[in-house]
Amino acid sequence: MQARRFLFLEPDIEGHPREWLQYLLRFAIADARRSMVWFIVAAELHAELASELPREAEERVRLVPLRAWEHRLCTHRLLSINAFARWWTMRRYLRLTGAEIGHFLMFDQLALPLALGLRAGGKSVSGILFRPSVHYRSLGRYRPRFGERVRDWRKALLYRLMLRNPSVGLVLTLDPYFPNYAARHYRCGDRIRSVPDPAHPPVNHTSEDARLAESMPVDRVKFLLFGFLTARKGVLVLLEALRLLPRDSAQRIAVVLAGNIDPGIRNTVLAQCRSLAAERPELWLHVENRWLARGELDCMVKGCDVVLAPYQRFVGSSGVLLWAARAGRPVLTQDFGLIGRLVADHRLGLAIDAADPHALSQAMVQMARHGSRSFFDASAAAAFVTDRMPKHFASAIFSSLFEMSDAT
């Protein structure tokens, strides 16, 4: 039997794709099926991934760094340039490698060129659609603003046209509710399949990793907001909510902001934190404005009582839910879109109108008063994580590629 030939293209170096490439590379190395796999990645990631590739696997798993000009175009700030550059680069490497199927880890950008009917040189392409939102009315309370209406209309049109493109094989999504919607509303909607959003595997941490977590007070209810701290992730609304806390609740609450603060709001955040320290001395607030190692984050999540994720109408899924569920900690997050629905269906915490600082403040008071576990089902959370292991994610993607190959 001739070996199947697959190609992954990923020019981004941060966020989900970085972890996903590791999962897929490890799966490709261990997979006994006859396949030849190329990973076309940013030069900054090439050396890191190459260190995980054993010499005996190099005949069937290849790592190729993108050229500087290719990477620059594929990550251009103008999304239209970004999209067409990724389409062109995929075509080029499919031709150079002889791969039969090309997979984009982030398929959202490709909707435009594929909707316009651009092909893949006789080959097939697939990918992960990360931010579908056209079905949010079916997930719960959804009153779209004007800009959101325009966005959803544009997405619906692009999806409908993209799925008719003969070069498009299976389109994967981390949203388990979207495939049924697509099958009902789009011709060729049955091409959309769900894959499990992978949870971070367990981390072996050191005593140094635990130092920050151990600095949190043991006699307060500890709330943690972590990651790259942006306005969209709710850091500014959270600070306003802390200002609104009743005095008796503030005395029982500790809050940690852990992660790099977006430079665009850094001065504002730090100024508001200083103001809170002066005006609300009964509140315990700590800001750790730096990148945190995975071991530190693991200790912080396990050491807190509530994981904060007060996203501001965020579209898509969030790894924060998986971090919290794996550690057995409830989240306090938005009641909007996929995140709100997952929290409700799997009883992962408390979902509110996170854009309202009064609602966020009242929710923190509730969780501090009644105990964070009152808003959390440990068994349901454990099942939620078990279904979303990295090996399940990688296996689902490779299975979709084999299915596409069998169909050609």
C-alpha positions, 0 to 999 in steps of 0.5 A: 500500500502506498504511504499517505502523504499529509502536510500541516502548515502553521506560520504562527508561533504563539497560542494554541497552534504551538501546543497543537503542533507538538501533539500532532508531531508526537502522534505522527511519530508514534503512529504505525499507519503508513503515512508521510507527514510534513510540518511546515512551520515558523523558523522560530518553532523549527528547532524546538520541534526538531528536538522532539523528532527521533532520527529513526522517524525522519524518513516519514516525518519531516520538519521544514522551516518557512522562509522569512518572507513567507512567514512575514506574508502569512502573519501579515496584520492585514487579514486579506494579505494573511489569508491569500498568503497562506493559501498560496504557501499551502499550494506551493508546499503541496506541489514541492512535497507531493503531499495529497492533503494539506491541513491548516491548524487555523482555518478561519483565515482561509474562508475568504480565498476558498469562498472565492473558488481558489483551488489547491492545485488538484489537492485537497485541504482541511483545517480547524475552524476556530471561531464559528459564531453564526449559530450562537442564537441556538446556544442560548441568550444572544442579542447581537450588536450591529457589528456582530450581525455584520460579522455573522452575516459575512461568516455565513456567506463565506462558509456557504461558499467555502464548503462548495469548493471542491478542494475543501475536504473535511472542516473541523471545529472545536465547537461541538454544537456547530456541526449539527447547525451546519448540516441543517443550514448549509449545502455540504454542511456535513463536511464539518466535524467536531474535534475535542479541544485538547486539555493541557497534559499534567505538569511536573512542577518544581518547588520554584514553580510553587513559590507564587502560588504559596504566596496567596493568603490561605484565609481568603477565597482566592480568585485567579485571572491568568494568561495574556491580560487584555481588555477583551479578556476582561481585566479592566472590567474586573478591576472596576468590579473589585472597586464595587465589592462590599467591604465585608466581601473584600475582606474575604477575597484575594485576587491575583492577575498573573501574566503579561499585560497587553502593552496597550492597557498596561499603564491603565491597569497598573494605575488602577491597581495602585488606586485600588490598593490605596482606596480599598486596603481591605482587598488583597490584590497582587499583579504578576506582570510577566510570562509564567512557566506552565509549572507555575500556572499549574500551581496557581490554578490548583492553589486558587479557589476560582478561575476568572475568565470574564471575557467580553463577548469572546467568540470560540472556546478557551483553554482556561476552561480546561485548565480549571476543570482539570484542577477541579476549580470552578470558573467565573466567566461570560454567559455568551456563546460557546463558553457560556454554553459549555459552562452550563452544560458541563456545570463548570462554574458560574456564567454571567454577563461579564461585561457588567462590572456590577454583575461580576462583583455580585458573582464574586460575592456569591462565590465567596459567601456560598463557597466556590464548589456550590457552583461546580460539579467535580464529576462532570468537570472530570468527564469534560476533561477526559474527553479532551486529551491531546491524544484524542485531538491528534487522533481525530485530526489524523483520522479525518485526513485518512478519511479524506484520503480514502474518499479520493 
